[in-house]
Amino acid sequence: MYFGQTEQILLKIAVEKIISDSKLIRGIIDRDIRSEKKNDMLDGINYYKSKHDIMKRDFRKYIVDGKEELDPNASNNKVPNSFHAELVDQKIEYILTNQISIASKNTTLGAKIKELQDKYFRRTLTDLATNASNKGEEWLHFFINDKGEFDYIIIPAEEIIPDYDDTYKNNLISILRYYKVDSIDDVGKLTQKLKVEIWTKDLVYFYIENDKGEFIPDASENPNPRPHWVVSQKMGEEVLSSEGKSWGVPPFIKLSNNNNGFTDLKPIKGLIDLYDLIFSGFANNIEDIQDAIWELGGYAGEKLAEFMTNLRKFKAIKVSEEGHVTPHTLEIPVEAKVKLLEIIEENIYKFGHGLNFDKDQKGGNIVTVVIKSQYMRLDIKANALINRLEDVISELIKWKLFFEEPSFVFNEADLEITFSKNMLINETEQITNCQNSLGIIPEKIILANHPWIKNVDDAVKDLETERANRNINLDAGNAQ
């Protein structure tokens, strides 16, 4: 969703038109919260946590003559089947289990890349990719921390409203971020209020919601507005001078899940909901004693509810001397339901572009060409995310250099980013293929495809060290 009014908001803020700003900010946030995009994000988050729509259903309720009734004795099993979480985790493990190789022949660029590649970087990329799969997109915010160092953190996409240029919609003009913070009201009660940040290419403005629901400048942020970061000259503890600095752009990088920015849940949500409904209803049918129709003769009780309770609780019913209780069992269409569940499951993996390991990986020592064909759908989905992860990595390195090496001219073409996918393979066949490729293709590509290699860069260094030591020993032997 695009809003071309953020600069007008900031212009009004500058002339202190607080009331009109408050209404405008409120309108933008309310519209964003109700948008289909944000609803899709919340669905993706919930289904990843197995909080499916089926959990909202009450199987004890039924309709008679247009009136809702409740059977307190009916089973109410609600079973979420976590296909979405499995498919997302499958994709992330496929892409990011193995170490990403990021390198450059440029010495300065190579040094900065090495500084960036730590455990925090790898965890952040994993969380960023997982969140983007669930939400359709996720945002990385880069900043200068309290130590004066380049740093970055994930900002949830559900808190972000981007403002792009009106022409091509690819130039980020500003970011409006809204999120809840704890607050103490006038009577000492803990409440939550919305806080708003508006980031432009030069400044950030802070707002807080007051008791009337209006957005006013946040007095706890000083100064407000302020530059992206400040460079200070000190003598001891005394600040001699300070200068506000800016990135020249809102300091946020978006990771899109795919070309459309769709969640991984969107194509399969209806199928998962149908599977949950059938599976849960099936479980209730099997458990419920209502699967039998009871013919009562000479029943001593007055209410049918009492009959069902006695049958469940005591496994016995009191009848008169000439009375009888005869069950007429209803046949549950087990085979038809099981077959339907199998078809739905197959379509979930098909349209979710995933691999069903329970079915697809049976059969022992499968040749690599067959394995690769099974991974084809997953590979298509993974590549869409990989291409965008490469852009995020490149952008992050660019802004790190912008801060730490201002005179350095960054060229994206100098970067070499290689993802080594974690595919279940025929290991013997793969090793043979690597050996047969020596002298034909670059060794780094061979190492990236070798099943024993987890970190390509480390493997290259180890190989170079071994060769250097071998040459030293050889020279020493010749000298003797």
Secondary structure, 3 states (H helix, E strand, C coil): CCCCCHHHHHHHHHCCCHHHHHHHHHHHHHHHHCCHHHHHHHHHHHHHCCCCHHHHCCCCEEEECCEEEECCCCCCCCCCCCHHHHHHHHHHHHHHCCCCEEECCCHHHHHHHHHHCCHHHHHHHHHHHHHHHHHCEEEEEEEECCCCCEEEEEECHHHEEEEECCCCCCCEEEEEEEEEEEEECCCCCEEEEEEEEEECCCEEEEEEECCCCCEEECCCCCCCCEECEEEEEEECCEEEEEEEECCCCCCEEEEECCCCCCCCCCCCHHHHHHHHHHHHHHHHHHHCHHHEEEEEEEECCCCHHHHHHHHHHHCCCCEEEEEEEEEEECCCCHHHHHHHHHHHHHHHHHHCCCCCHHHHCCCCCCCHHHHHHHCHHHHHHHHHHHHHHHHHHHHHHHHHHHHHCCCCCCCHHHCEEECCCCCCCCHHHHHHHHHHCECCECHHHHHHCCCCCCCHHHHHHHHHHHHHHHHHHHHHHHHC
